[in-house]
Amino acid sequence: MAGDIVPIELGLTEGNLFTLWAPRWREGDDEWEAFLGLEDDLYALNSVAELAAFVRSDADNDLDDHPAWETIKKLQADELVPDERRSYDLIGVPELAAEDPKPDVVAELEDALEIVRILGEVCDLETTTKFFTGNPILGAVAVGTNNFAGREGVDLWVRIGRIIAKHWDDVIDELDDVVKNPGVESAAVQEAQEELAAAASAEDEDEPDEDSIDPLYADGTDDSDDDDSDDEDDQDDDDDVDEDDFWASVGIDPIRIYTDAGEFLSLRCYLGDDPRFLGSKGAIYGFGSERALTRFLADNDDHDLAELVTFGEVRDAAETAEIEYQVLPENVYALQGIDEDILDGPRRVDGRQLDLAVELLTDAADYAGIDAVNETLASTTPLGWFVDYTINPDPKRLSPSGPFDNEAEEWRALIHDFEDRLVRRG
């Protein structure tokens, strides 16, 4: 789901509780951050089903005015299941800090401390806020394992563990005090539970049934008694391969781009190492539907892909409407929300999403003959260093340190420049 409101799971004294977190967003000149709750209460529910029931209840809460609240209310219950990296075992933090400072341990501790720090700020929790402001040494966790190498590093890790062991119970007590269950109607909870069960059942159906696999096929041998349904399945598979082979044979890839302005379908190829898009004079043509793209390909030659010797095959397929656009995952580019994630540091950014976005931006800049993108993303610049560290994380490297306002602003500028050259044609 979109990153402007995310479900999270908090491991507290009462057990694992579920709530919503709205990372920083802007309204005019003001910047906000909030959790599901009302006034001094942080709402946390006992299950995802209860969370879904509350979201749909129209009960007053502090996220009512969030731009994405209406979208959240329409989600299916399974879409409110927290991502694994949004599940925080807060009760287990002292035990975590007592382990050796391996990369996964440090990363998990950083996530837990960060969400508690934000909870303290947003909910005005005095004890929790003082825990962080009075112990700046905790910030060393955000730099990865590099700080904990050698004798001095081990000593630093031990000191952090002792601070947590001494004060963490007070932090948990304050969080327990502010957490409230607002209560939900049982019928609404039952409906959400049925949605979750249906989603789980559908997921199970997608998994192959190992018991139903003929061992002959598993050994790679043939069976002369295949029935007609098997032939039909094989034919369907052949059709998929043929479609994939078509784009491979003409040397062009369908691509899909998501921006704040919407979803765009386009085409790209490479001539040697040089990218070329469906477009002209550095502008990339984007289409809102497959039909619009097909119609354009059938009727127009005034674009740069028309110069390819294989474009005639594409035009012929478009003219007969015998063309499909199966976009491979590596050709899907989602540009929304990365700037907001950058503000929260490299560990908050999806490295794969960022890597793909960088690929698209640099390809588009090369296509337009623009040097500014590569210059801005050079590893010697703050943004370039941030991007390189995020895409290629290495616990032995010193991670970029915040605040990251300038990096986020430079990224927004790159996105805006790209969007100015992405022209909707249908």
Contacts in CASP RR format, 6 or more apart in sequence:
PFRMAT RR
TARGET T0000
AUTHOR 0000-0000-0000
METHOD contacts of the structure
MODEL  1
MAGDIVPIELGLTEGNLFTLWAPRWREGDDEWEAFLGLEDDLYALNSVAE
LAAFVRSDADNDLDDHPAWETIKKLQADELVPDERRSYDLIGVPELAAED
PKPDVVAELEDALEIVRILGEVCDLETTTKFFTGNPILGAVAVGTNNFAG
REGVDLWVRIGRIIAKHWDDVIDELDDVVKNPGVESAAVQEAQEELAAAA
SAEDEDEPDEDSIDPLYADGTDDSDDDDSDDEDDQDDDDDVDEDDFWASV
GIDPIRIYTDAGEFLSLRCYLGDDPRFLGSKGAIYGFGSERALTRFLADN
DDHDLAELVTFGEVRDAAETAEIEYQVLPENVYALQGIDEDILDGPRRVD
GRQLDLAVELLTDAADYAGIDAVNETLASTTPLGWFVDYTINPDPKRLSP
SGPFDNEAEEWRALIHDFEDRLVRRG
1 7 0 8 1.000
1 75 0 8 1.000
1 79 0 8 1.000
2 68 0 8 1.000
2 71 0 8 1.000
2 336 0 8 1.000
3 23 0 8 1.000
3 337 0 8 1.000
3 340 0 8 1.000
4 22 0 8 1.000
4 23 0 8 1.000
4 25 0 8 1.000
4 66 0 8 1.000
4 67 0 8 1.000
4 68 0 8 1.000
4 337 0 8 1.000
4 340 0 8 1.000
5 20 0 8 1.000
5 21 0 8 1.000
5 22 0 8 1.000
5 63 0 8 1.000
5 66 0 8 1.000
5 68 0 8 1.000
5 69 0 8 1.000
5 72 0 8 1.000
6 20 0 8 1.000
6 21 0 8 1.000
6 22 0 8 1.000
6 23 0 8 1.000
6 82 0 8 1.000
6 83 0 8 1.000
6 86 0 8 1.000
7 18 0 8 1.000
7 19 0 8 1.000
7 20 0 8 1.000
7 21 0 8 1.000
7 48 0 8 1.000
7 51 0 8 1.000
7 80 0 8 1.000
7 81 0 8 1.000
7 82 0 8 1.000
7 83 0 8 1.000
7 86 0 8 1.000
8 18 0 8 1.000
8 19 0 8 1.000
8 20 0 8 1.000
8 21 0 8 1.000
8 82 0 8 1.000
8 86 0 8 1.000
8 87 0 8 1.000
8 88 0 8 1.000
8 115 0 8 1.000
9 16 0 8 1.000
9 17 0 8 1.000
9 18 0 8 1.000
9 82 0 8 1.000
9 86 0 8 1.000
9 87 0 8 1.000
9 88 0 8 1.000
10 16 0 8 1.000
10 17 0 8 1.000
10 18 0 8 1.000
10 19 0 8 1.000
10 44 0 8 1.000
10 88 0 8 1.000
10 90 0 8 1.000
10 115 0 8 1.000
10 175 0 8 1.000
10 179 0 8 1.000
11 17 0 8 1.000
11 88 0 8 1.000
11 89 0 8 1.000
11 90 0 8 1.000
11 91 0 8 1.000
12 44 0 8 1.000
12 90 0 8 1.000
12 91 0 8 1.000
12 172 0 8 1.000
12 175 0 8 1.000
12 176 0 8 1.000
12 179 0 8 1.000
13 91 0 8 1.000
13 172 0 8 1.000
13 176 0 8 1.000
14 176 0 8 1.000
14 179 0 8 1.000
15 91 0 8 1.000
16 87 0 8 1.000
17 44 0 8 1.000
17 45 0 8 1.000
17 46 0 8 1.000
17 179 0 8 1.000
18 44 0 8 1.000
18 45 0 8 1.000
18 46 0 8 1.000
18 47 0 8 1.000
18 48 0 8 1.000
18 50 0 8 1.000
18 51 0 8 1.000
18 80 0 8 1.000
18 82 0 8 1.000
19 35 0 8 1.000
19 36 0 8 1.000
19 37 0 8 1.000
19 42 0 8 1.000
19 43 0 8 1.000
19 44 0 8 1.000
19 45 0 8 1.000
19 51 0 8 1.000
20 35 0 8 1.000
20 36 0 8 1.000
20 51 0 8 1.000
20 55 0 8 1.000
20 63 0 8 1.000
20 72 0 8 1.000
21 34 0 8 1.000
21 35 0 8 1.000
21 36 0 8 1.000
21 86 0 8 1.000
21 115 0 8 1.000
21 118 0 8 1.000
22 32 0 8 1.000
22 33 0 8 1.000
22 34 0 8 1.000
22 35 0 8 1.000
22 63 0 8 1.000
22 66 0 8 1.000
22 68 0 8 1.000
23 33 0 8 1.000
23 340 0 8 1.000
23 344 0 8 1.000
24 31 0 8 1.000
24 32 0 8 1.000
24 33 0 8 1.000
24 340 0 8 1.000
24 343 0 8 1.000
24 344 0 8 1.000
25 31 0 8 1.000
25 32 0 8 1.000
25 33 0 8 1.000
25 66 0 8 1.000
25 67 0 8 1.000
25 340 0 8 1.000
26 32 0 8 1.000
33 118 0 8 1.000
33 121 0 8 1.000
33 122 0 8 1.000
34 62 0 8 1.000
34 63 0 8 1.000
34 66 0 8 1.000
34 122 0 8 1.000
35 42 0 8 1.000
35 43 0 8 1.000
35 62 0 8 1.000
35 63 0 8 1.000
35 119 0 8 1.000
35 122 0 8 1.000
35 123 0 8 1.000
36 42 0 8 1.000
36 43 0 8 1.000
36 44 0 8 1.000
36 54 0 8 1.000
36 61 0 8 1.000
36 62 0 8 1.000
36 63 0 8 1.000
37 43 0 8 1.000
37 61 0 8 1.000
37 62 0 8 1.000
37 63 0 8 1.000
37 180 0 8 1.000
37 182 0 8 1.000
38 60 0 8 1.000
38 61 0 8 1.000
38 62 0 8 1.000
38 182 0 8 1.000
39 62 0 8 1.000
40 123 0 8 1.000
40 124 0 8 1.000
40 178 0 8 1.000
41 178 0 8 1.000
41 179 0 8 1.000
41 180 0 8 1.000
41 182 0 8 1.000
42 119 0 8 1.000
42 123 0 8 1.000
42 175 0 8 1.000
42 178 0 8 1.000
42 179 0 8 1.000
42 180 0 8 1.000
43 54 0 8 1.000
43 61 0 8 1.000
43 179 0 8 1.000
43 180 0 8 1.000
43 181 0 8 1.000
43 182 0 8 1.000
44 179 0 8 1.000
44 180 0 8 1.000
44 181 0 8 1.000
45 51 0 8 1.000
45 54 0 8 1.000
45 181 0 8 1.000
45 182 0 8 1.000
45 183 0 8 1.000
45 184 0 8 1.000
46 181 0 8 1.000
47 189 0 8 1.000
48 77 0 8 1.000
48 78 0 8 1.000
48 80 0 8 1.000
48 81 0 8 1.000
48 192 0 8 1.000
48 196 0 8 1.000
49 77 0 8 1.000
49 189 0 8 1.000
49 190 0 8 1.000
49 192 0 8 1.000
49 193 0 8 1.000
49 196 0 8 1.000
50 181 0 8 1.000
50 183 0 8 1.000
50 184 0 8 1.000
50 189 0 8 1.000
50 192 0 8 1.000
51 80 0 8 1.000
52 75 0 8 1.000
52 77 0 8 1.000
52 80 0 8 1.000
52 188 0 8 1.000
52 192 0 8 1.000
52 195 0 8 1.000
53 184 0 8 1.000
53 185 0 8 1.000
53 188 0 8 1.000
53 189 0 8 1.000
53 191 0 8 1.000
53 192 0 8 1.000
54 182 0 8 1.000
54 183 0 8 1.000
54 184 0 8 1.000
55 72 0 8 1.000
55 73 0 8 1.000
55 75 0 8 1.000
55 80 0 8 1.000
56 73 0 8 1.000
56 188 0 8 1.000
57 184 0 8 1.000
57 185 0 8 1.000
57 188 0 8 1.000
59 182 0 8 1.000
61 182 0 8 1.000
63 69 0 8 1.000
63 72 0 8 1.000
76 195 0 8 1.000
76 199 0 8 1.000
77 192 0 8 1.000
77 193 0 8 1.000
77 195 0 8 1.000
77 196 0 8 1.000
77 199 0 8 1.000
78 195 0 8 1.000
78 196 0 8 1.000
78 199 0 8 1.000
78 200 0 8 1.000
81 196 0 8 1.000
85 111 0 8 1.000
88 111 0 8 1.000
88 112 0 8 1.000
88 115 0 8 1.000
88 116 0 8 1.000
89 96 0 8 1.000
89 112 0 8 1.000
90 112 0 8 1.000
90 115 0 8 1.000
90 116 0 8 1.000
90 172 0 8 1.000
90 175 0 8 1.000
91 172 0 8 1.000
93 109 0 8 1.000
93 112 0 8 1.000
93 113 0 8 1.000
93 164 0 8 1.000
93 168 0 8 1.000
94 161 0 8 1.000
94 164 0 8 1.000
94 165 0 8 1.000
94 168 0 8 1.000
96 105 0 8 1.000
96 108 0 8 1.000
96 109 0 8 1.000
96 112 0 8 1.000
97 109 0 8 1.000
97 160 0 8 1.000
97 161 0 8 1.000
97 164 0 8 1.000
97 165 0 8 1.000
98 161 0 8 1.000
98 165 0 8 1.000
99 105 0 8 1.000
101 145 0 8 1.000
101 148 0 8 1.000
101 154 0 8 1.000
101 157 0 8 1.000
102 145 0 8 1.000
103 144 0 8 1.000
103 145 0 8 1.000
103 395 0 8 1.000
106 141 0 8 1.000
106 144 0 8 1.000
106 145 0 8 1.000
106 148 0 8 1.000
106 395 0 8 1.000
107 144 0 8 1.000
107 347 0 8 1.000
109 141 0 8 1.000
110 141 0 8 1.000
110 142 0 8 1.000
110 144 0 8 1.000
110 347 0 8 1.000
111 347 0 8 1.000
113 132 0 8 1.000
113 138 0 8 1.000
113 139 0 8 1.000
113 141 0 8 1.000
114 142 0 8 1.000
116 128 0 8 1.000
116 171 0 8 1.000
116 175 0 8 1.000
117 128 0 8 1.000
117 132 0 8 1.000
119 125 0 8 1.000
119 128 0 8 1.000
119 175 0 8 1.000
120 128 0 8 1.000
120 129 0 8 1.000
121 129 0 8 1.000
123 178 0 8 1.000
125 174 0 8 1.000
125 175 0 8 1.000
125 178 0 8 1.000
126 174 0 8 1.000
127 170 0 8 1.000
127 171 0 8 1.000
127 173 0 8 1.000
127 174 0 8 1.000
128 171 0 8 1.000
128 174 0 8 1.000
128 175 0 8 1.000
131 167 0 8 1.000
131 170 0 8 1.000
131 171 0 8 1.000
132 138 0 8 1.000
135 163 0 8 1.000
135 167 0 8 1.000
137 156 0 8 1.000
137 159 0 8 1.000
137 160 0 8 1.000
137 163 0 8 1.000
138 160 0 8 1.000
138 163 0 8 1.000
140 147 0 8 1.000
140 148 0 8 1.000
140 156 0 8 1.000
140 160 0 8 1.000
141 147 0 8 1.000
141 160 0 8 1.000
142 347 0 8 1.000
142 399 0 8 1.000
142 401 0 8 1.000
143 398 0 8 1.000
143 399 0 8 1.000
143 401 0 8 1.000
144 395 0 8 1.000
144 399 0 8 1.000
145 395 0 8 1.000
145 396 0 8 1.000
146 395 0 8 1.000
146 396 0 8 1.000
146 397 0 8 1.000
146 398 0 8 1.000
146 399 0 8 1.000
147 153 0 8 1.000
147 156 0 8 1.000
148 154 0 8 1.000
148 156 0 8 1.000
148 157 0 8 1.000
214 223 0 8 1.000
216 222 0 8 1.000
216 223 0 8 1.000
217 223 0 8 1.000
240 326 0 8 1.000
243 324 0 8 1.000
243 326 0 8 1.000
244 326 0 8 1.000
246 313 0 8 1.000
246 317 0 8 1.000
246 323 0 8 1.000
247 253 0 8 1.000
247 254 0 8 1.000
247 326 0 8 1.000
249 310 0 8 1.000
249 313 0 8 1.000
250 308 0 8 1.000
250 310 0 8 1.000
250 311 0 8 1.000
250 313 0 8 1.000
250 314 0 8 1.000
251 269 0 8 1.000
251 310 0 8 1.000
252 267 0 8 1.000
252 268 0 8 1.000
252 269 0 8 1.000
252 305 0 8 1.000
252 308 0 8 1.000
252 310 0 8 1.000
252 314 0 8 1.000
253 267 0 8 1.000
253 268 0 8 1.000
253 269 0 8 1.000
253 328 0 8 1.000
253 331 0 8 1.000
254 265 0 8 1.000
254 266 0 8 1.000
254 267 0 8 1.000
254 325 0 8 1.000
254 326 0 8 1.000
254 327 0 8 1.000
254 331 0 8 1.000
255 265 0 8 1.000
255 266 0 8 1.000
255 267 0 8 1.000
255 268 0 8 1.000
255 327 0 8 1.000
255 331 0 8 1.000
255 332 0 8 1.000
255 333 0 8 1.000
255 360 0 8 1.000
256 263 0 8 1.000
256 264 0 8 1.000
256 265 0 8 1.000
256 266 0 8 1.000
256 327 0 8 1.000
256 331 0 8 1.000
256 332 0 8 1.000
256 333 0 8 1.000
257 263 0 8 1.000
257 264 0 8 1.000
257 265 0 8 1.000
257 266 0 8 1.000
257 286 0 8 1.000
257 333 0 8 1.000
257 335 0 8 1.000
257 360 0 8 1.000
257 422 0 8 1.000
258 264 0 8 1.000
258 332 0 8 1.000
258 333 0 8 1.000
258 334 0 8 1.000
258 335 0 8 1.000
258 336 0 8 1.000
259 335 0 8 1.000
259 336 0 8 1.000
259 415 0 8 1.000
259 419 0 8 1.000
259 422 0 8 1.000
260 335 0 8 1.000
260 336 0 8 1.000
260 419 0 8 1.000
261 419 0 8 1.000
261 422 0 8 1.000
261 424 0 8 1.000
263 288 0 8 1.000
264 286 0 8 1.000
264 287 0 8 1.000
264 288 0 8 1.000
264 422 0 8 1.000
264 424 0 8 1.000
265 286 0 8 1.000
265 287 0 8 1.000
265 288 0 8 1.000
265 289 0 8 1.000
265 290 0 8 1.000
265 293 0 8 1.000
265 325 0 8 1.000
265 327 0 8 1.000
266 277 0 8 1.000
266 278 0 8 1.000
266 284 0 8 1.000
266 285 0 8 1.000
266 286 0 8 1.000
266 287 0 8 1.000
266 293 0 8 1.000
267 277 0 8 1.000
267 278 0 8 1.000
267 293 0 8 1.000
267 305 0 8 1.000
268 275 0 8 1.000
268 276 0 8 1.000
268 277 0 8 1.000
268 278 0 8 1.000
268 331 0 8 1.000
268 363 0 8 1.000
269 275 0 8 1.000
269 276 0 8 1.000
269 305 0 8 1.000
269 308 0 8 1.000
270 276 0 8 1.000
274 366 0 8 1.000
274 367 0 8 1.000
275 363 0 8 1.000
275 364 0 8 1.000
275 366 0 8 1.000
275 367 0 8 1.000
276 304 0 8 1.000
276 305 0 8 1.000
276 367 0 8 1.000
277 284 0 8 1.000
277 285 0 8 1.000
277 304 0 8 1.000
277 305 0 8 1.000
277 363 0 8 1.000
277 364 0 8 1.000
277 367 0 8 1.000
278 284 0 8 1.000
278 285 0 8 1.000
278 286 0 8 1.000
278 303 0 8 1.000
278 304 0 8 1.000
278 305 0 8 1.000
279 285 0 8 1.000
279 303 0 8 1.000
279 304 0 8 1.000
279 305 0 8 1.000
279 423 0 8 1.000
280 302 0 8 1.000
280 303 0 8 1.000
280 304 0 8 1.000
282 364 0 8 1.000
282 367 0 8 1.000
282 368 0 8 1.000
282 369 0 8 1.000
282 421 0 8 1.000
283 368 0 8 1.000
283 421 0 8 1.000
283 422 0 8 1.000
283 423 0 8 1.000
284 364 0 8 1.000
284 367 0 8 1.000
284 421 0 8 1.000
284 422 0 8 1.000
284 423 0 8 1.000
285 296 0 8 1.000
285 303 0 8 1.000
285 423 0 8 1.000
285 425 0 8 1.000
286 293 0 8 1.000
286 422 0 8 1.000
286 423 0 8 1.000
286 424 0 8 1.000
286 425 0 8 1.000
286 426 0 8 1.000
287 293 0 8 1.000
287 296 0 8 1.000
287 424 0 8 1.000
287 425 0 8 1.000
287 426 0 8 1.000
288 424 0 8 1.000
288 426 0 8 1.000
289 426 0 8 1.000
290 324 0 8 1.000
290 325 0 8 1.000
292 425 0 8 1.000
292 426 0 8 1.000
293 325 0 8 1.000
294 318 0 8 1.000
294 321 0 8 1.000
294 323 0 8 1.000
295 318 0 8 1.000
296 425 0 8 1.000
296 426 0 8 1.000
297 314 0 8 1.000
297 315 0 8 1.000
297 318 0 8 1.000
297 323 0 8 1.000
298 315 0 8 1.000
298 318 0 8 1.000
298 319 0 8 1.000
300 306 0 8 1.000
301 315 0 8 1.000
305 311 0 8 1.000
305 314 0 8 1.000
314 323 0 8 1.000
317 323 0 8 1.000
330 356 0 8 1.000
332 356 0 8 1.000
333 356 0 8 1.000
333 357 0 8 1.000
333 359 0 8 1.000
333 360 0 8 1.000
334 353 0 8 1.000
334 356 0 8 1.000
334 357 0 8 1.000
335 357 0 8 1.000
335 360 0 8 1.000
335 415 0 8 1.000
335 418 0 8 1.000
338 349 0 8 1.000
338 353 0 8 1.000
338 354 0 8 1.000
338 357 0 8 1.000
338 411 0 8 1.000
338 415 0 8 1.000
339 408 0 8 1.000
339 409 0 8 1.000
339 411 0 8 1.000
339 412 0 8 1.000
339 415 0 8 1.000
340 408 0 8 1.000
341 348 0 8 1.000
341 349 0 8 1.000
341 350 0 8 1.000
342 348 0 8 1.000
342 349 0 8 1.000
342 386 0 8 1.000
342 404 0 8 1.000
342 407 0 8 1.000
342 408 0 8 1.000
342 411 0 8 1.000
343 403 0 8 1.000
343 404 0 8 1.000
343 405 0 8 1.000
343 408 0 8 1.000
344 404 0 8 1.000
345 386 0 8 1.000
345 400 0 8 1.000
345 402 0 8 1.000
345 404 0 8 1.000
346 386 0 8 1.000
346 389 0 8 1.000
346 390 0 8 1.000
346 393 0 8 1.000
346 399 0 8 1.000
346 400 0 8 1.000
349 390 0 8 1.000
351 390 0 8 1.000
351 391 0 8 1.000
354 387 0 8 1.000
354 390 0 8 1.000
354 391 0 8 1.000
355 391 0 8 1.000
358 377 0 8 1.000
358 387 0 8 1.000
358 391 0 8 1.000
360 418 0 8 1.000
361 373 0 8 1.000
361 377 0 8 1.000
361 414 0 8 1.000
361 415 0 8 1.000
361 418 0 8 1.000
362 373 0 8 1.000
362 374 0 8 1.000
362 377 0 8 1.000
364 373 0 8 1.000
364 418 0 8 1.000
364 421 0 8 1.000
365 371 0 8 1.000
365 372 0 8 1.000
365 373 0 8 1.000
365 374 0 8 1.000
368 421 0 8 1.000
370 417 0 8 1.000
372 417 0 8 1.000
373 414 0 8 1.000
373 417 0 8 1.000
375 381 0 8 1.000
376 383 0 8 1.000
376 384 0 8 1.000
376 410 0 8 1.000
376 413 0 8 1.000
376 414 0 8 1.000
377 383 0 8 1.000
377 384 0 8 1.000
377 387 0 8 1.000
377 414 0 8 1.000
378 384 0 8 1.000
379 385 0 8 1.000
379 388 0 8 1.000
382 400 0 8 1.000
382 406 0 8 1.000
382 407 0 8 1.000
382 410 0 8 1.000
383 406 0 8 1.000
383 407 0 8 1.000
383 410 0 8 1.000
383 411 0 8 1.000
385 400 0 8 1.000
386 400 0 8 1.000
386 404 0 8 1.000
386 407 0 8 1.000
389 397 0 8 1.000
389 399 0 8 1.000
389 400 0 8 1.000
400 407 0 8 1.000
END
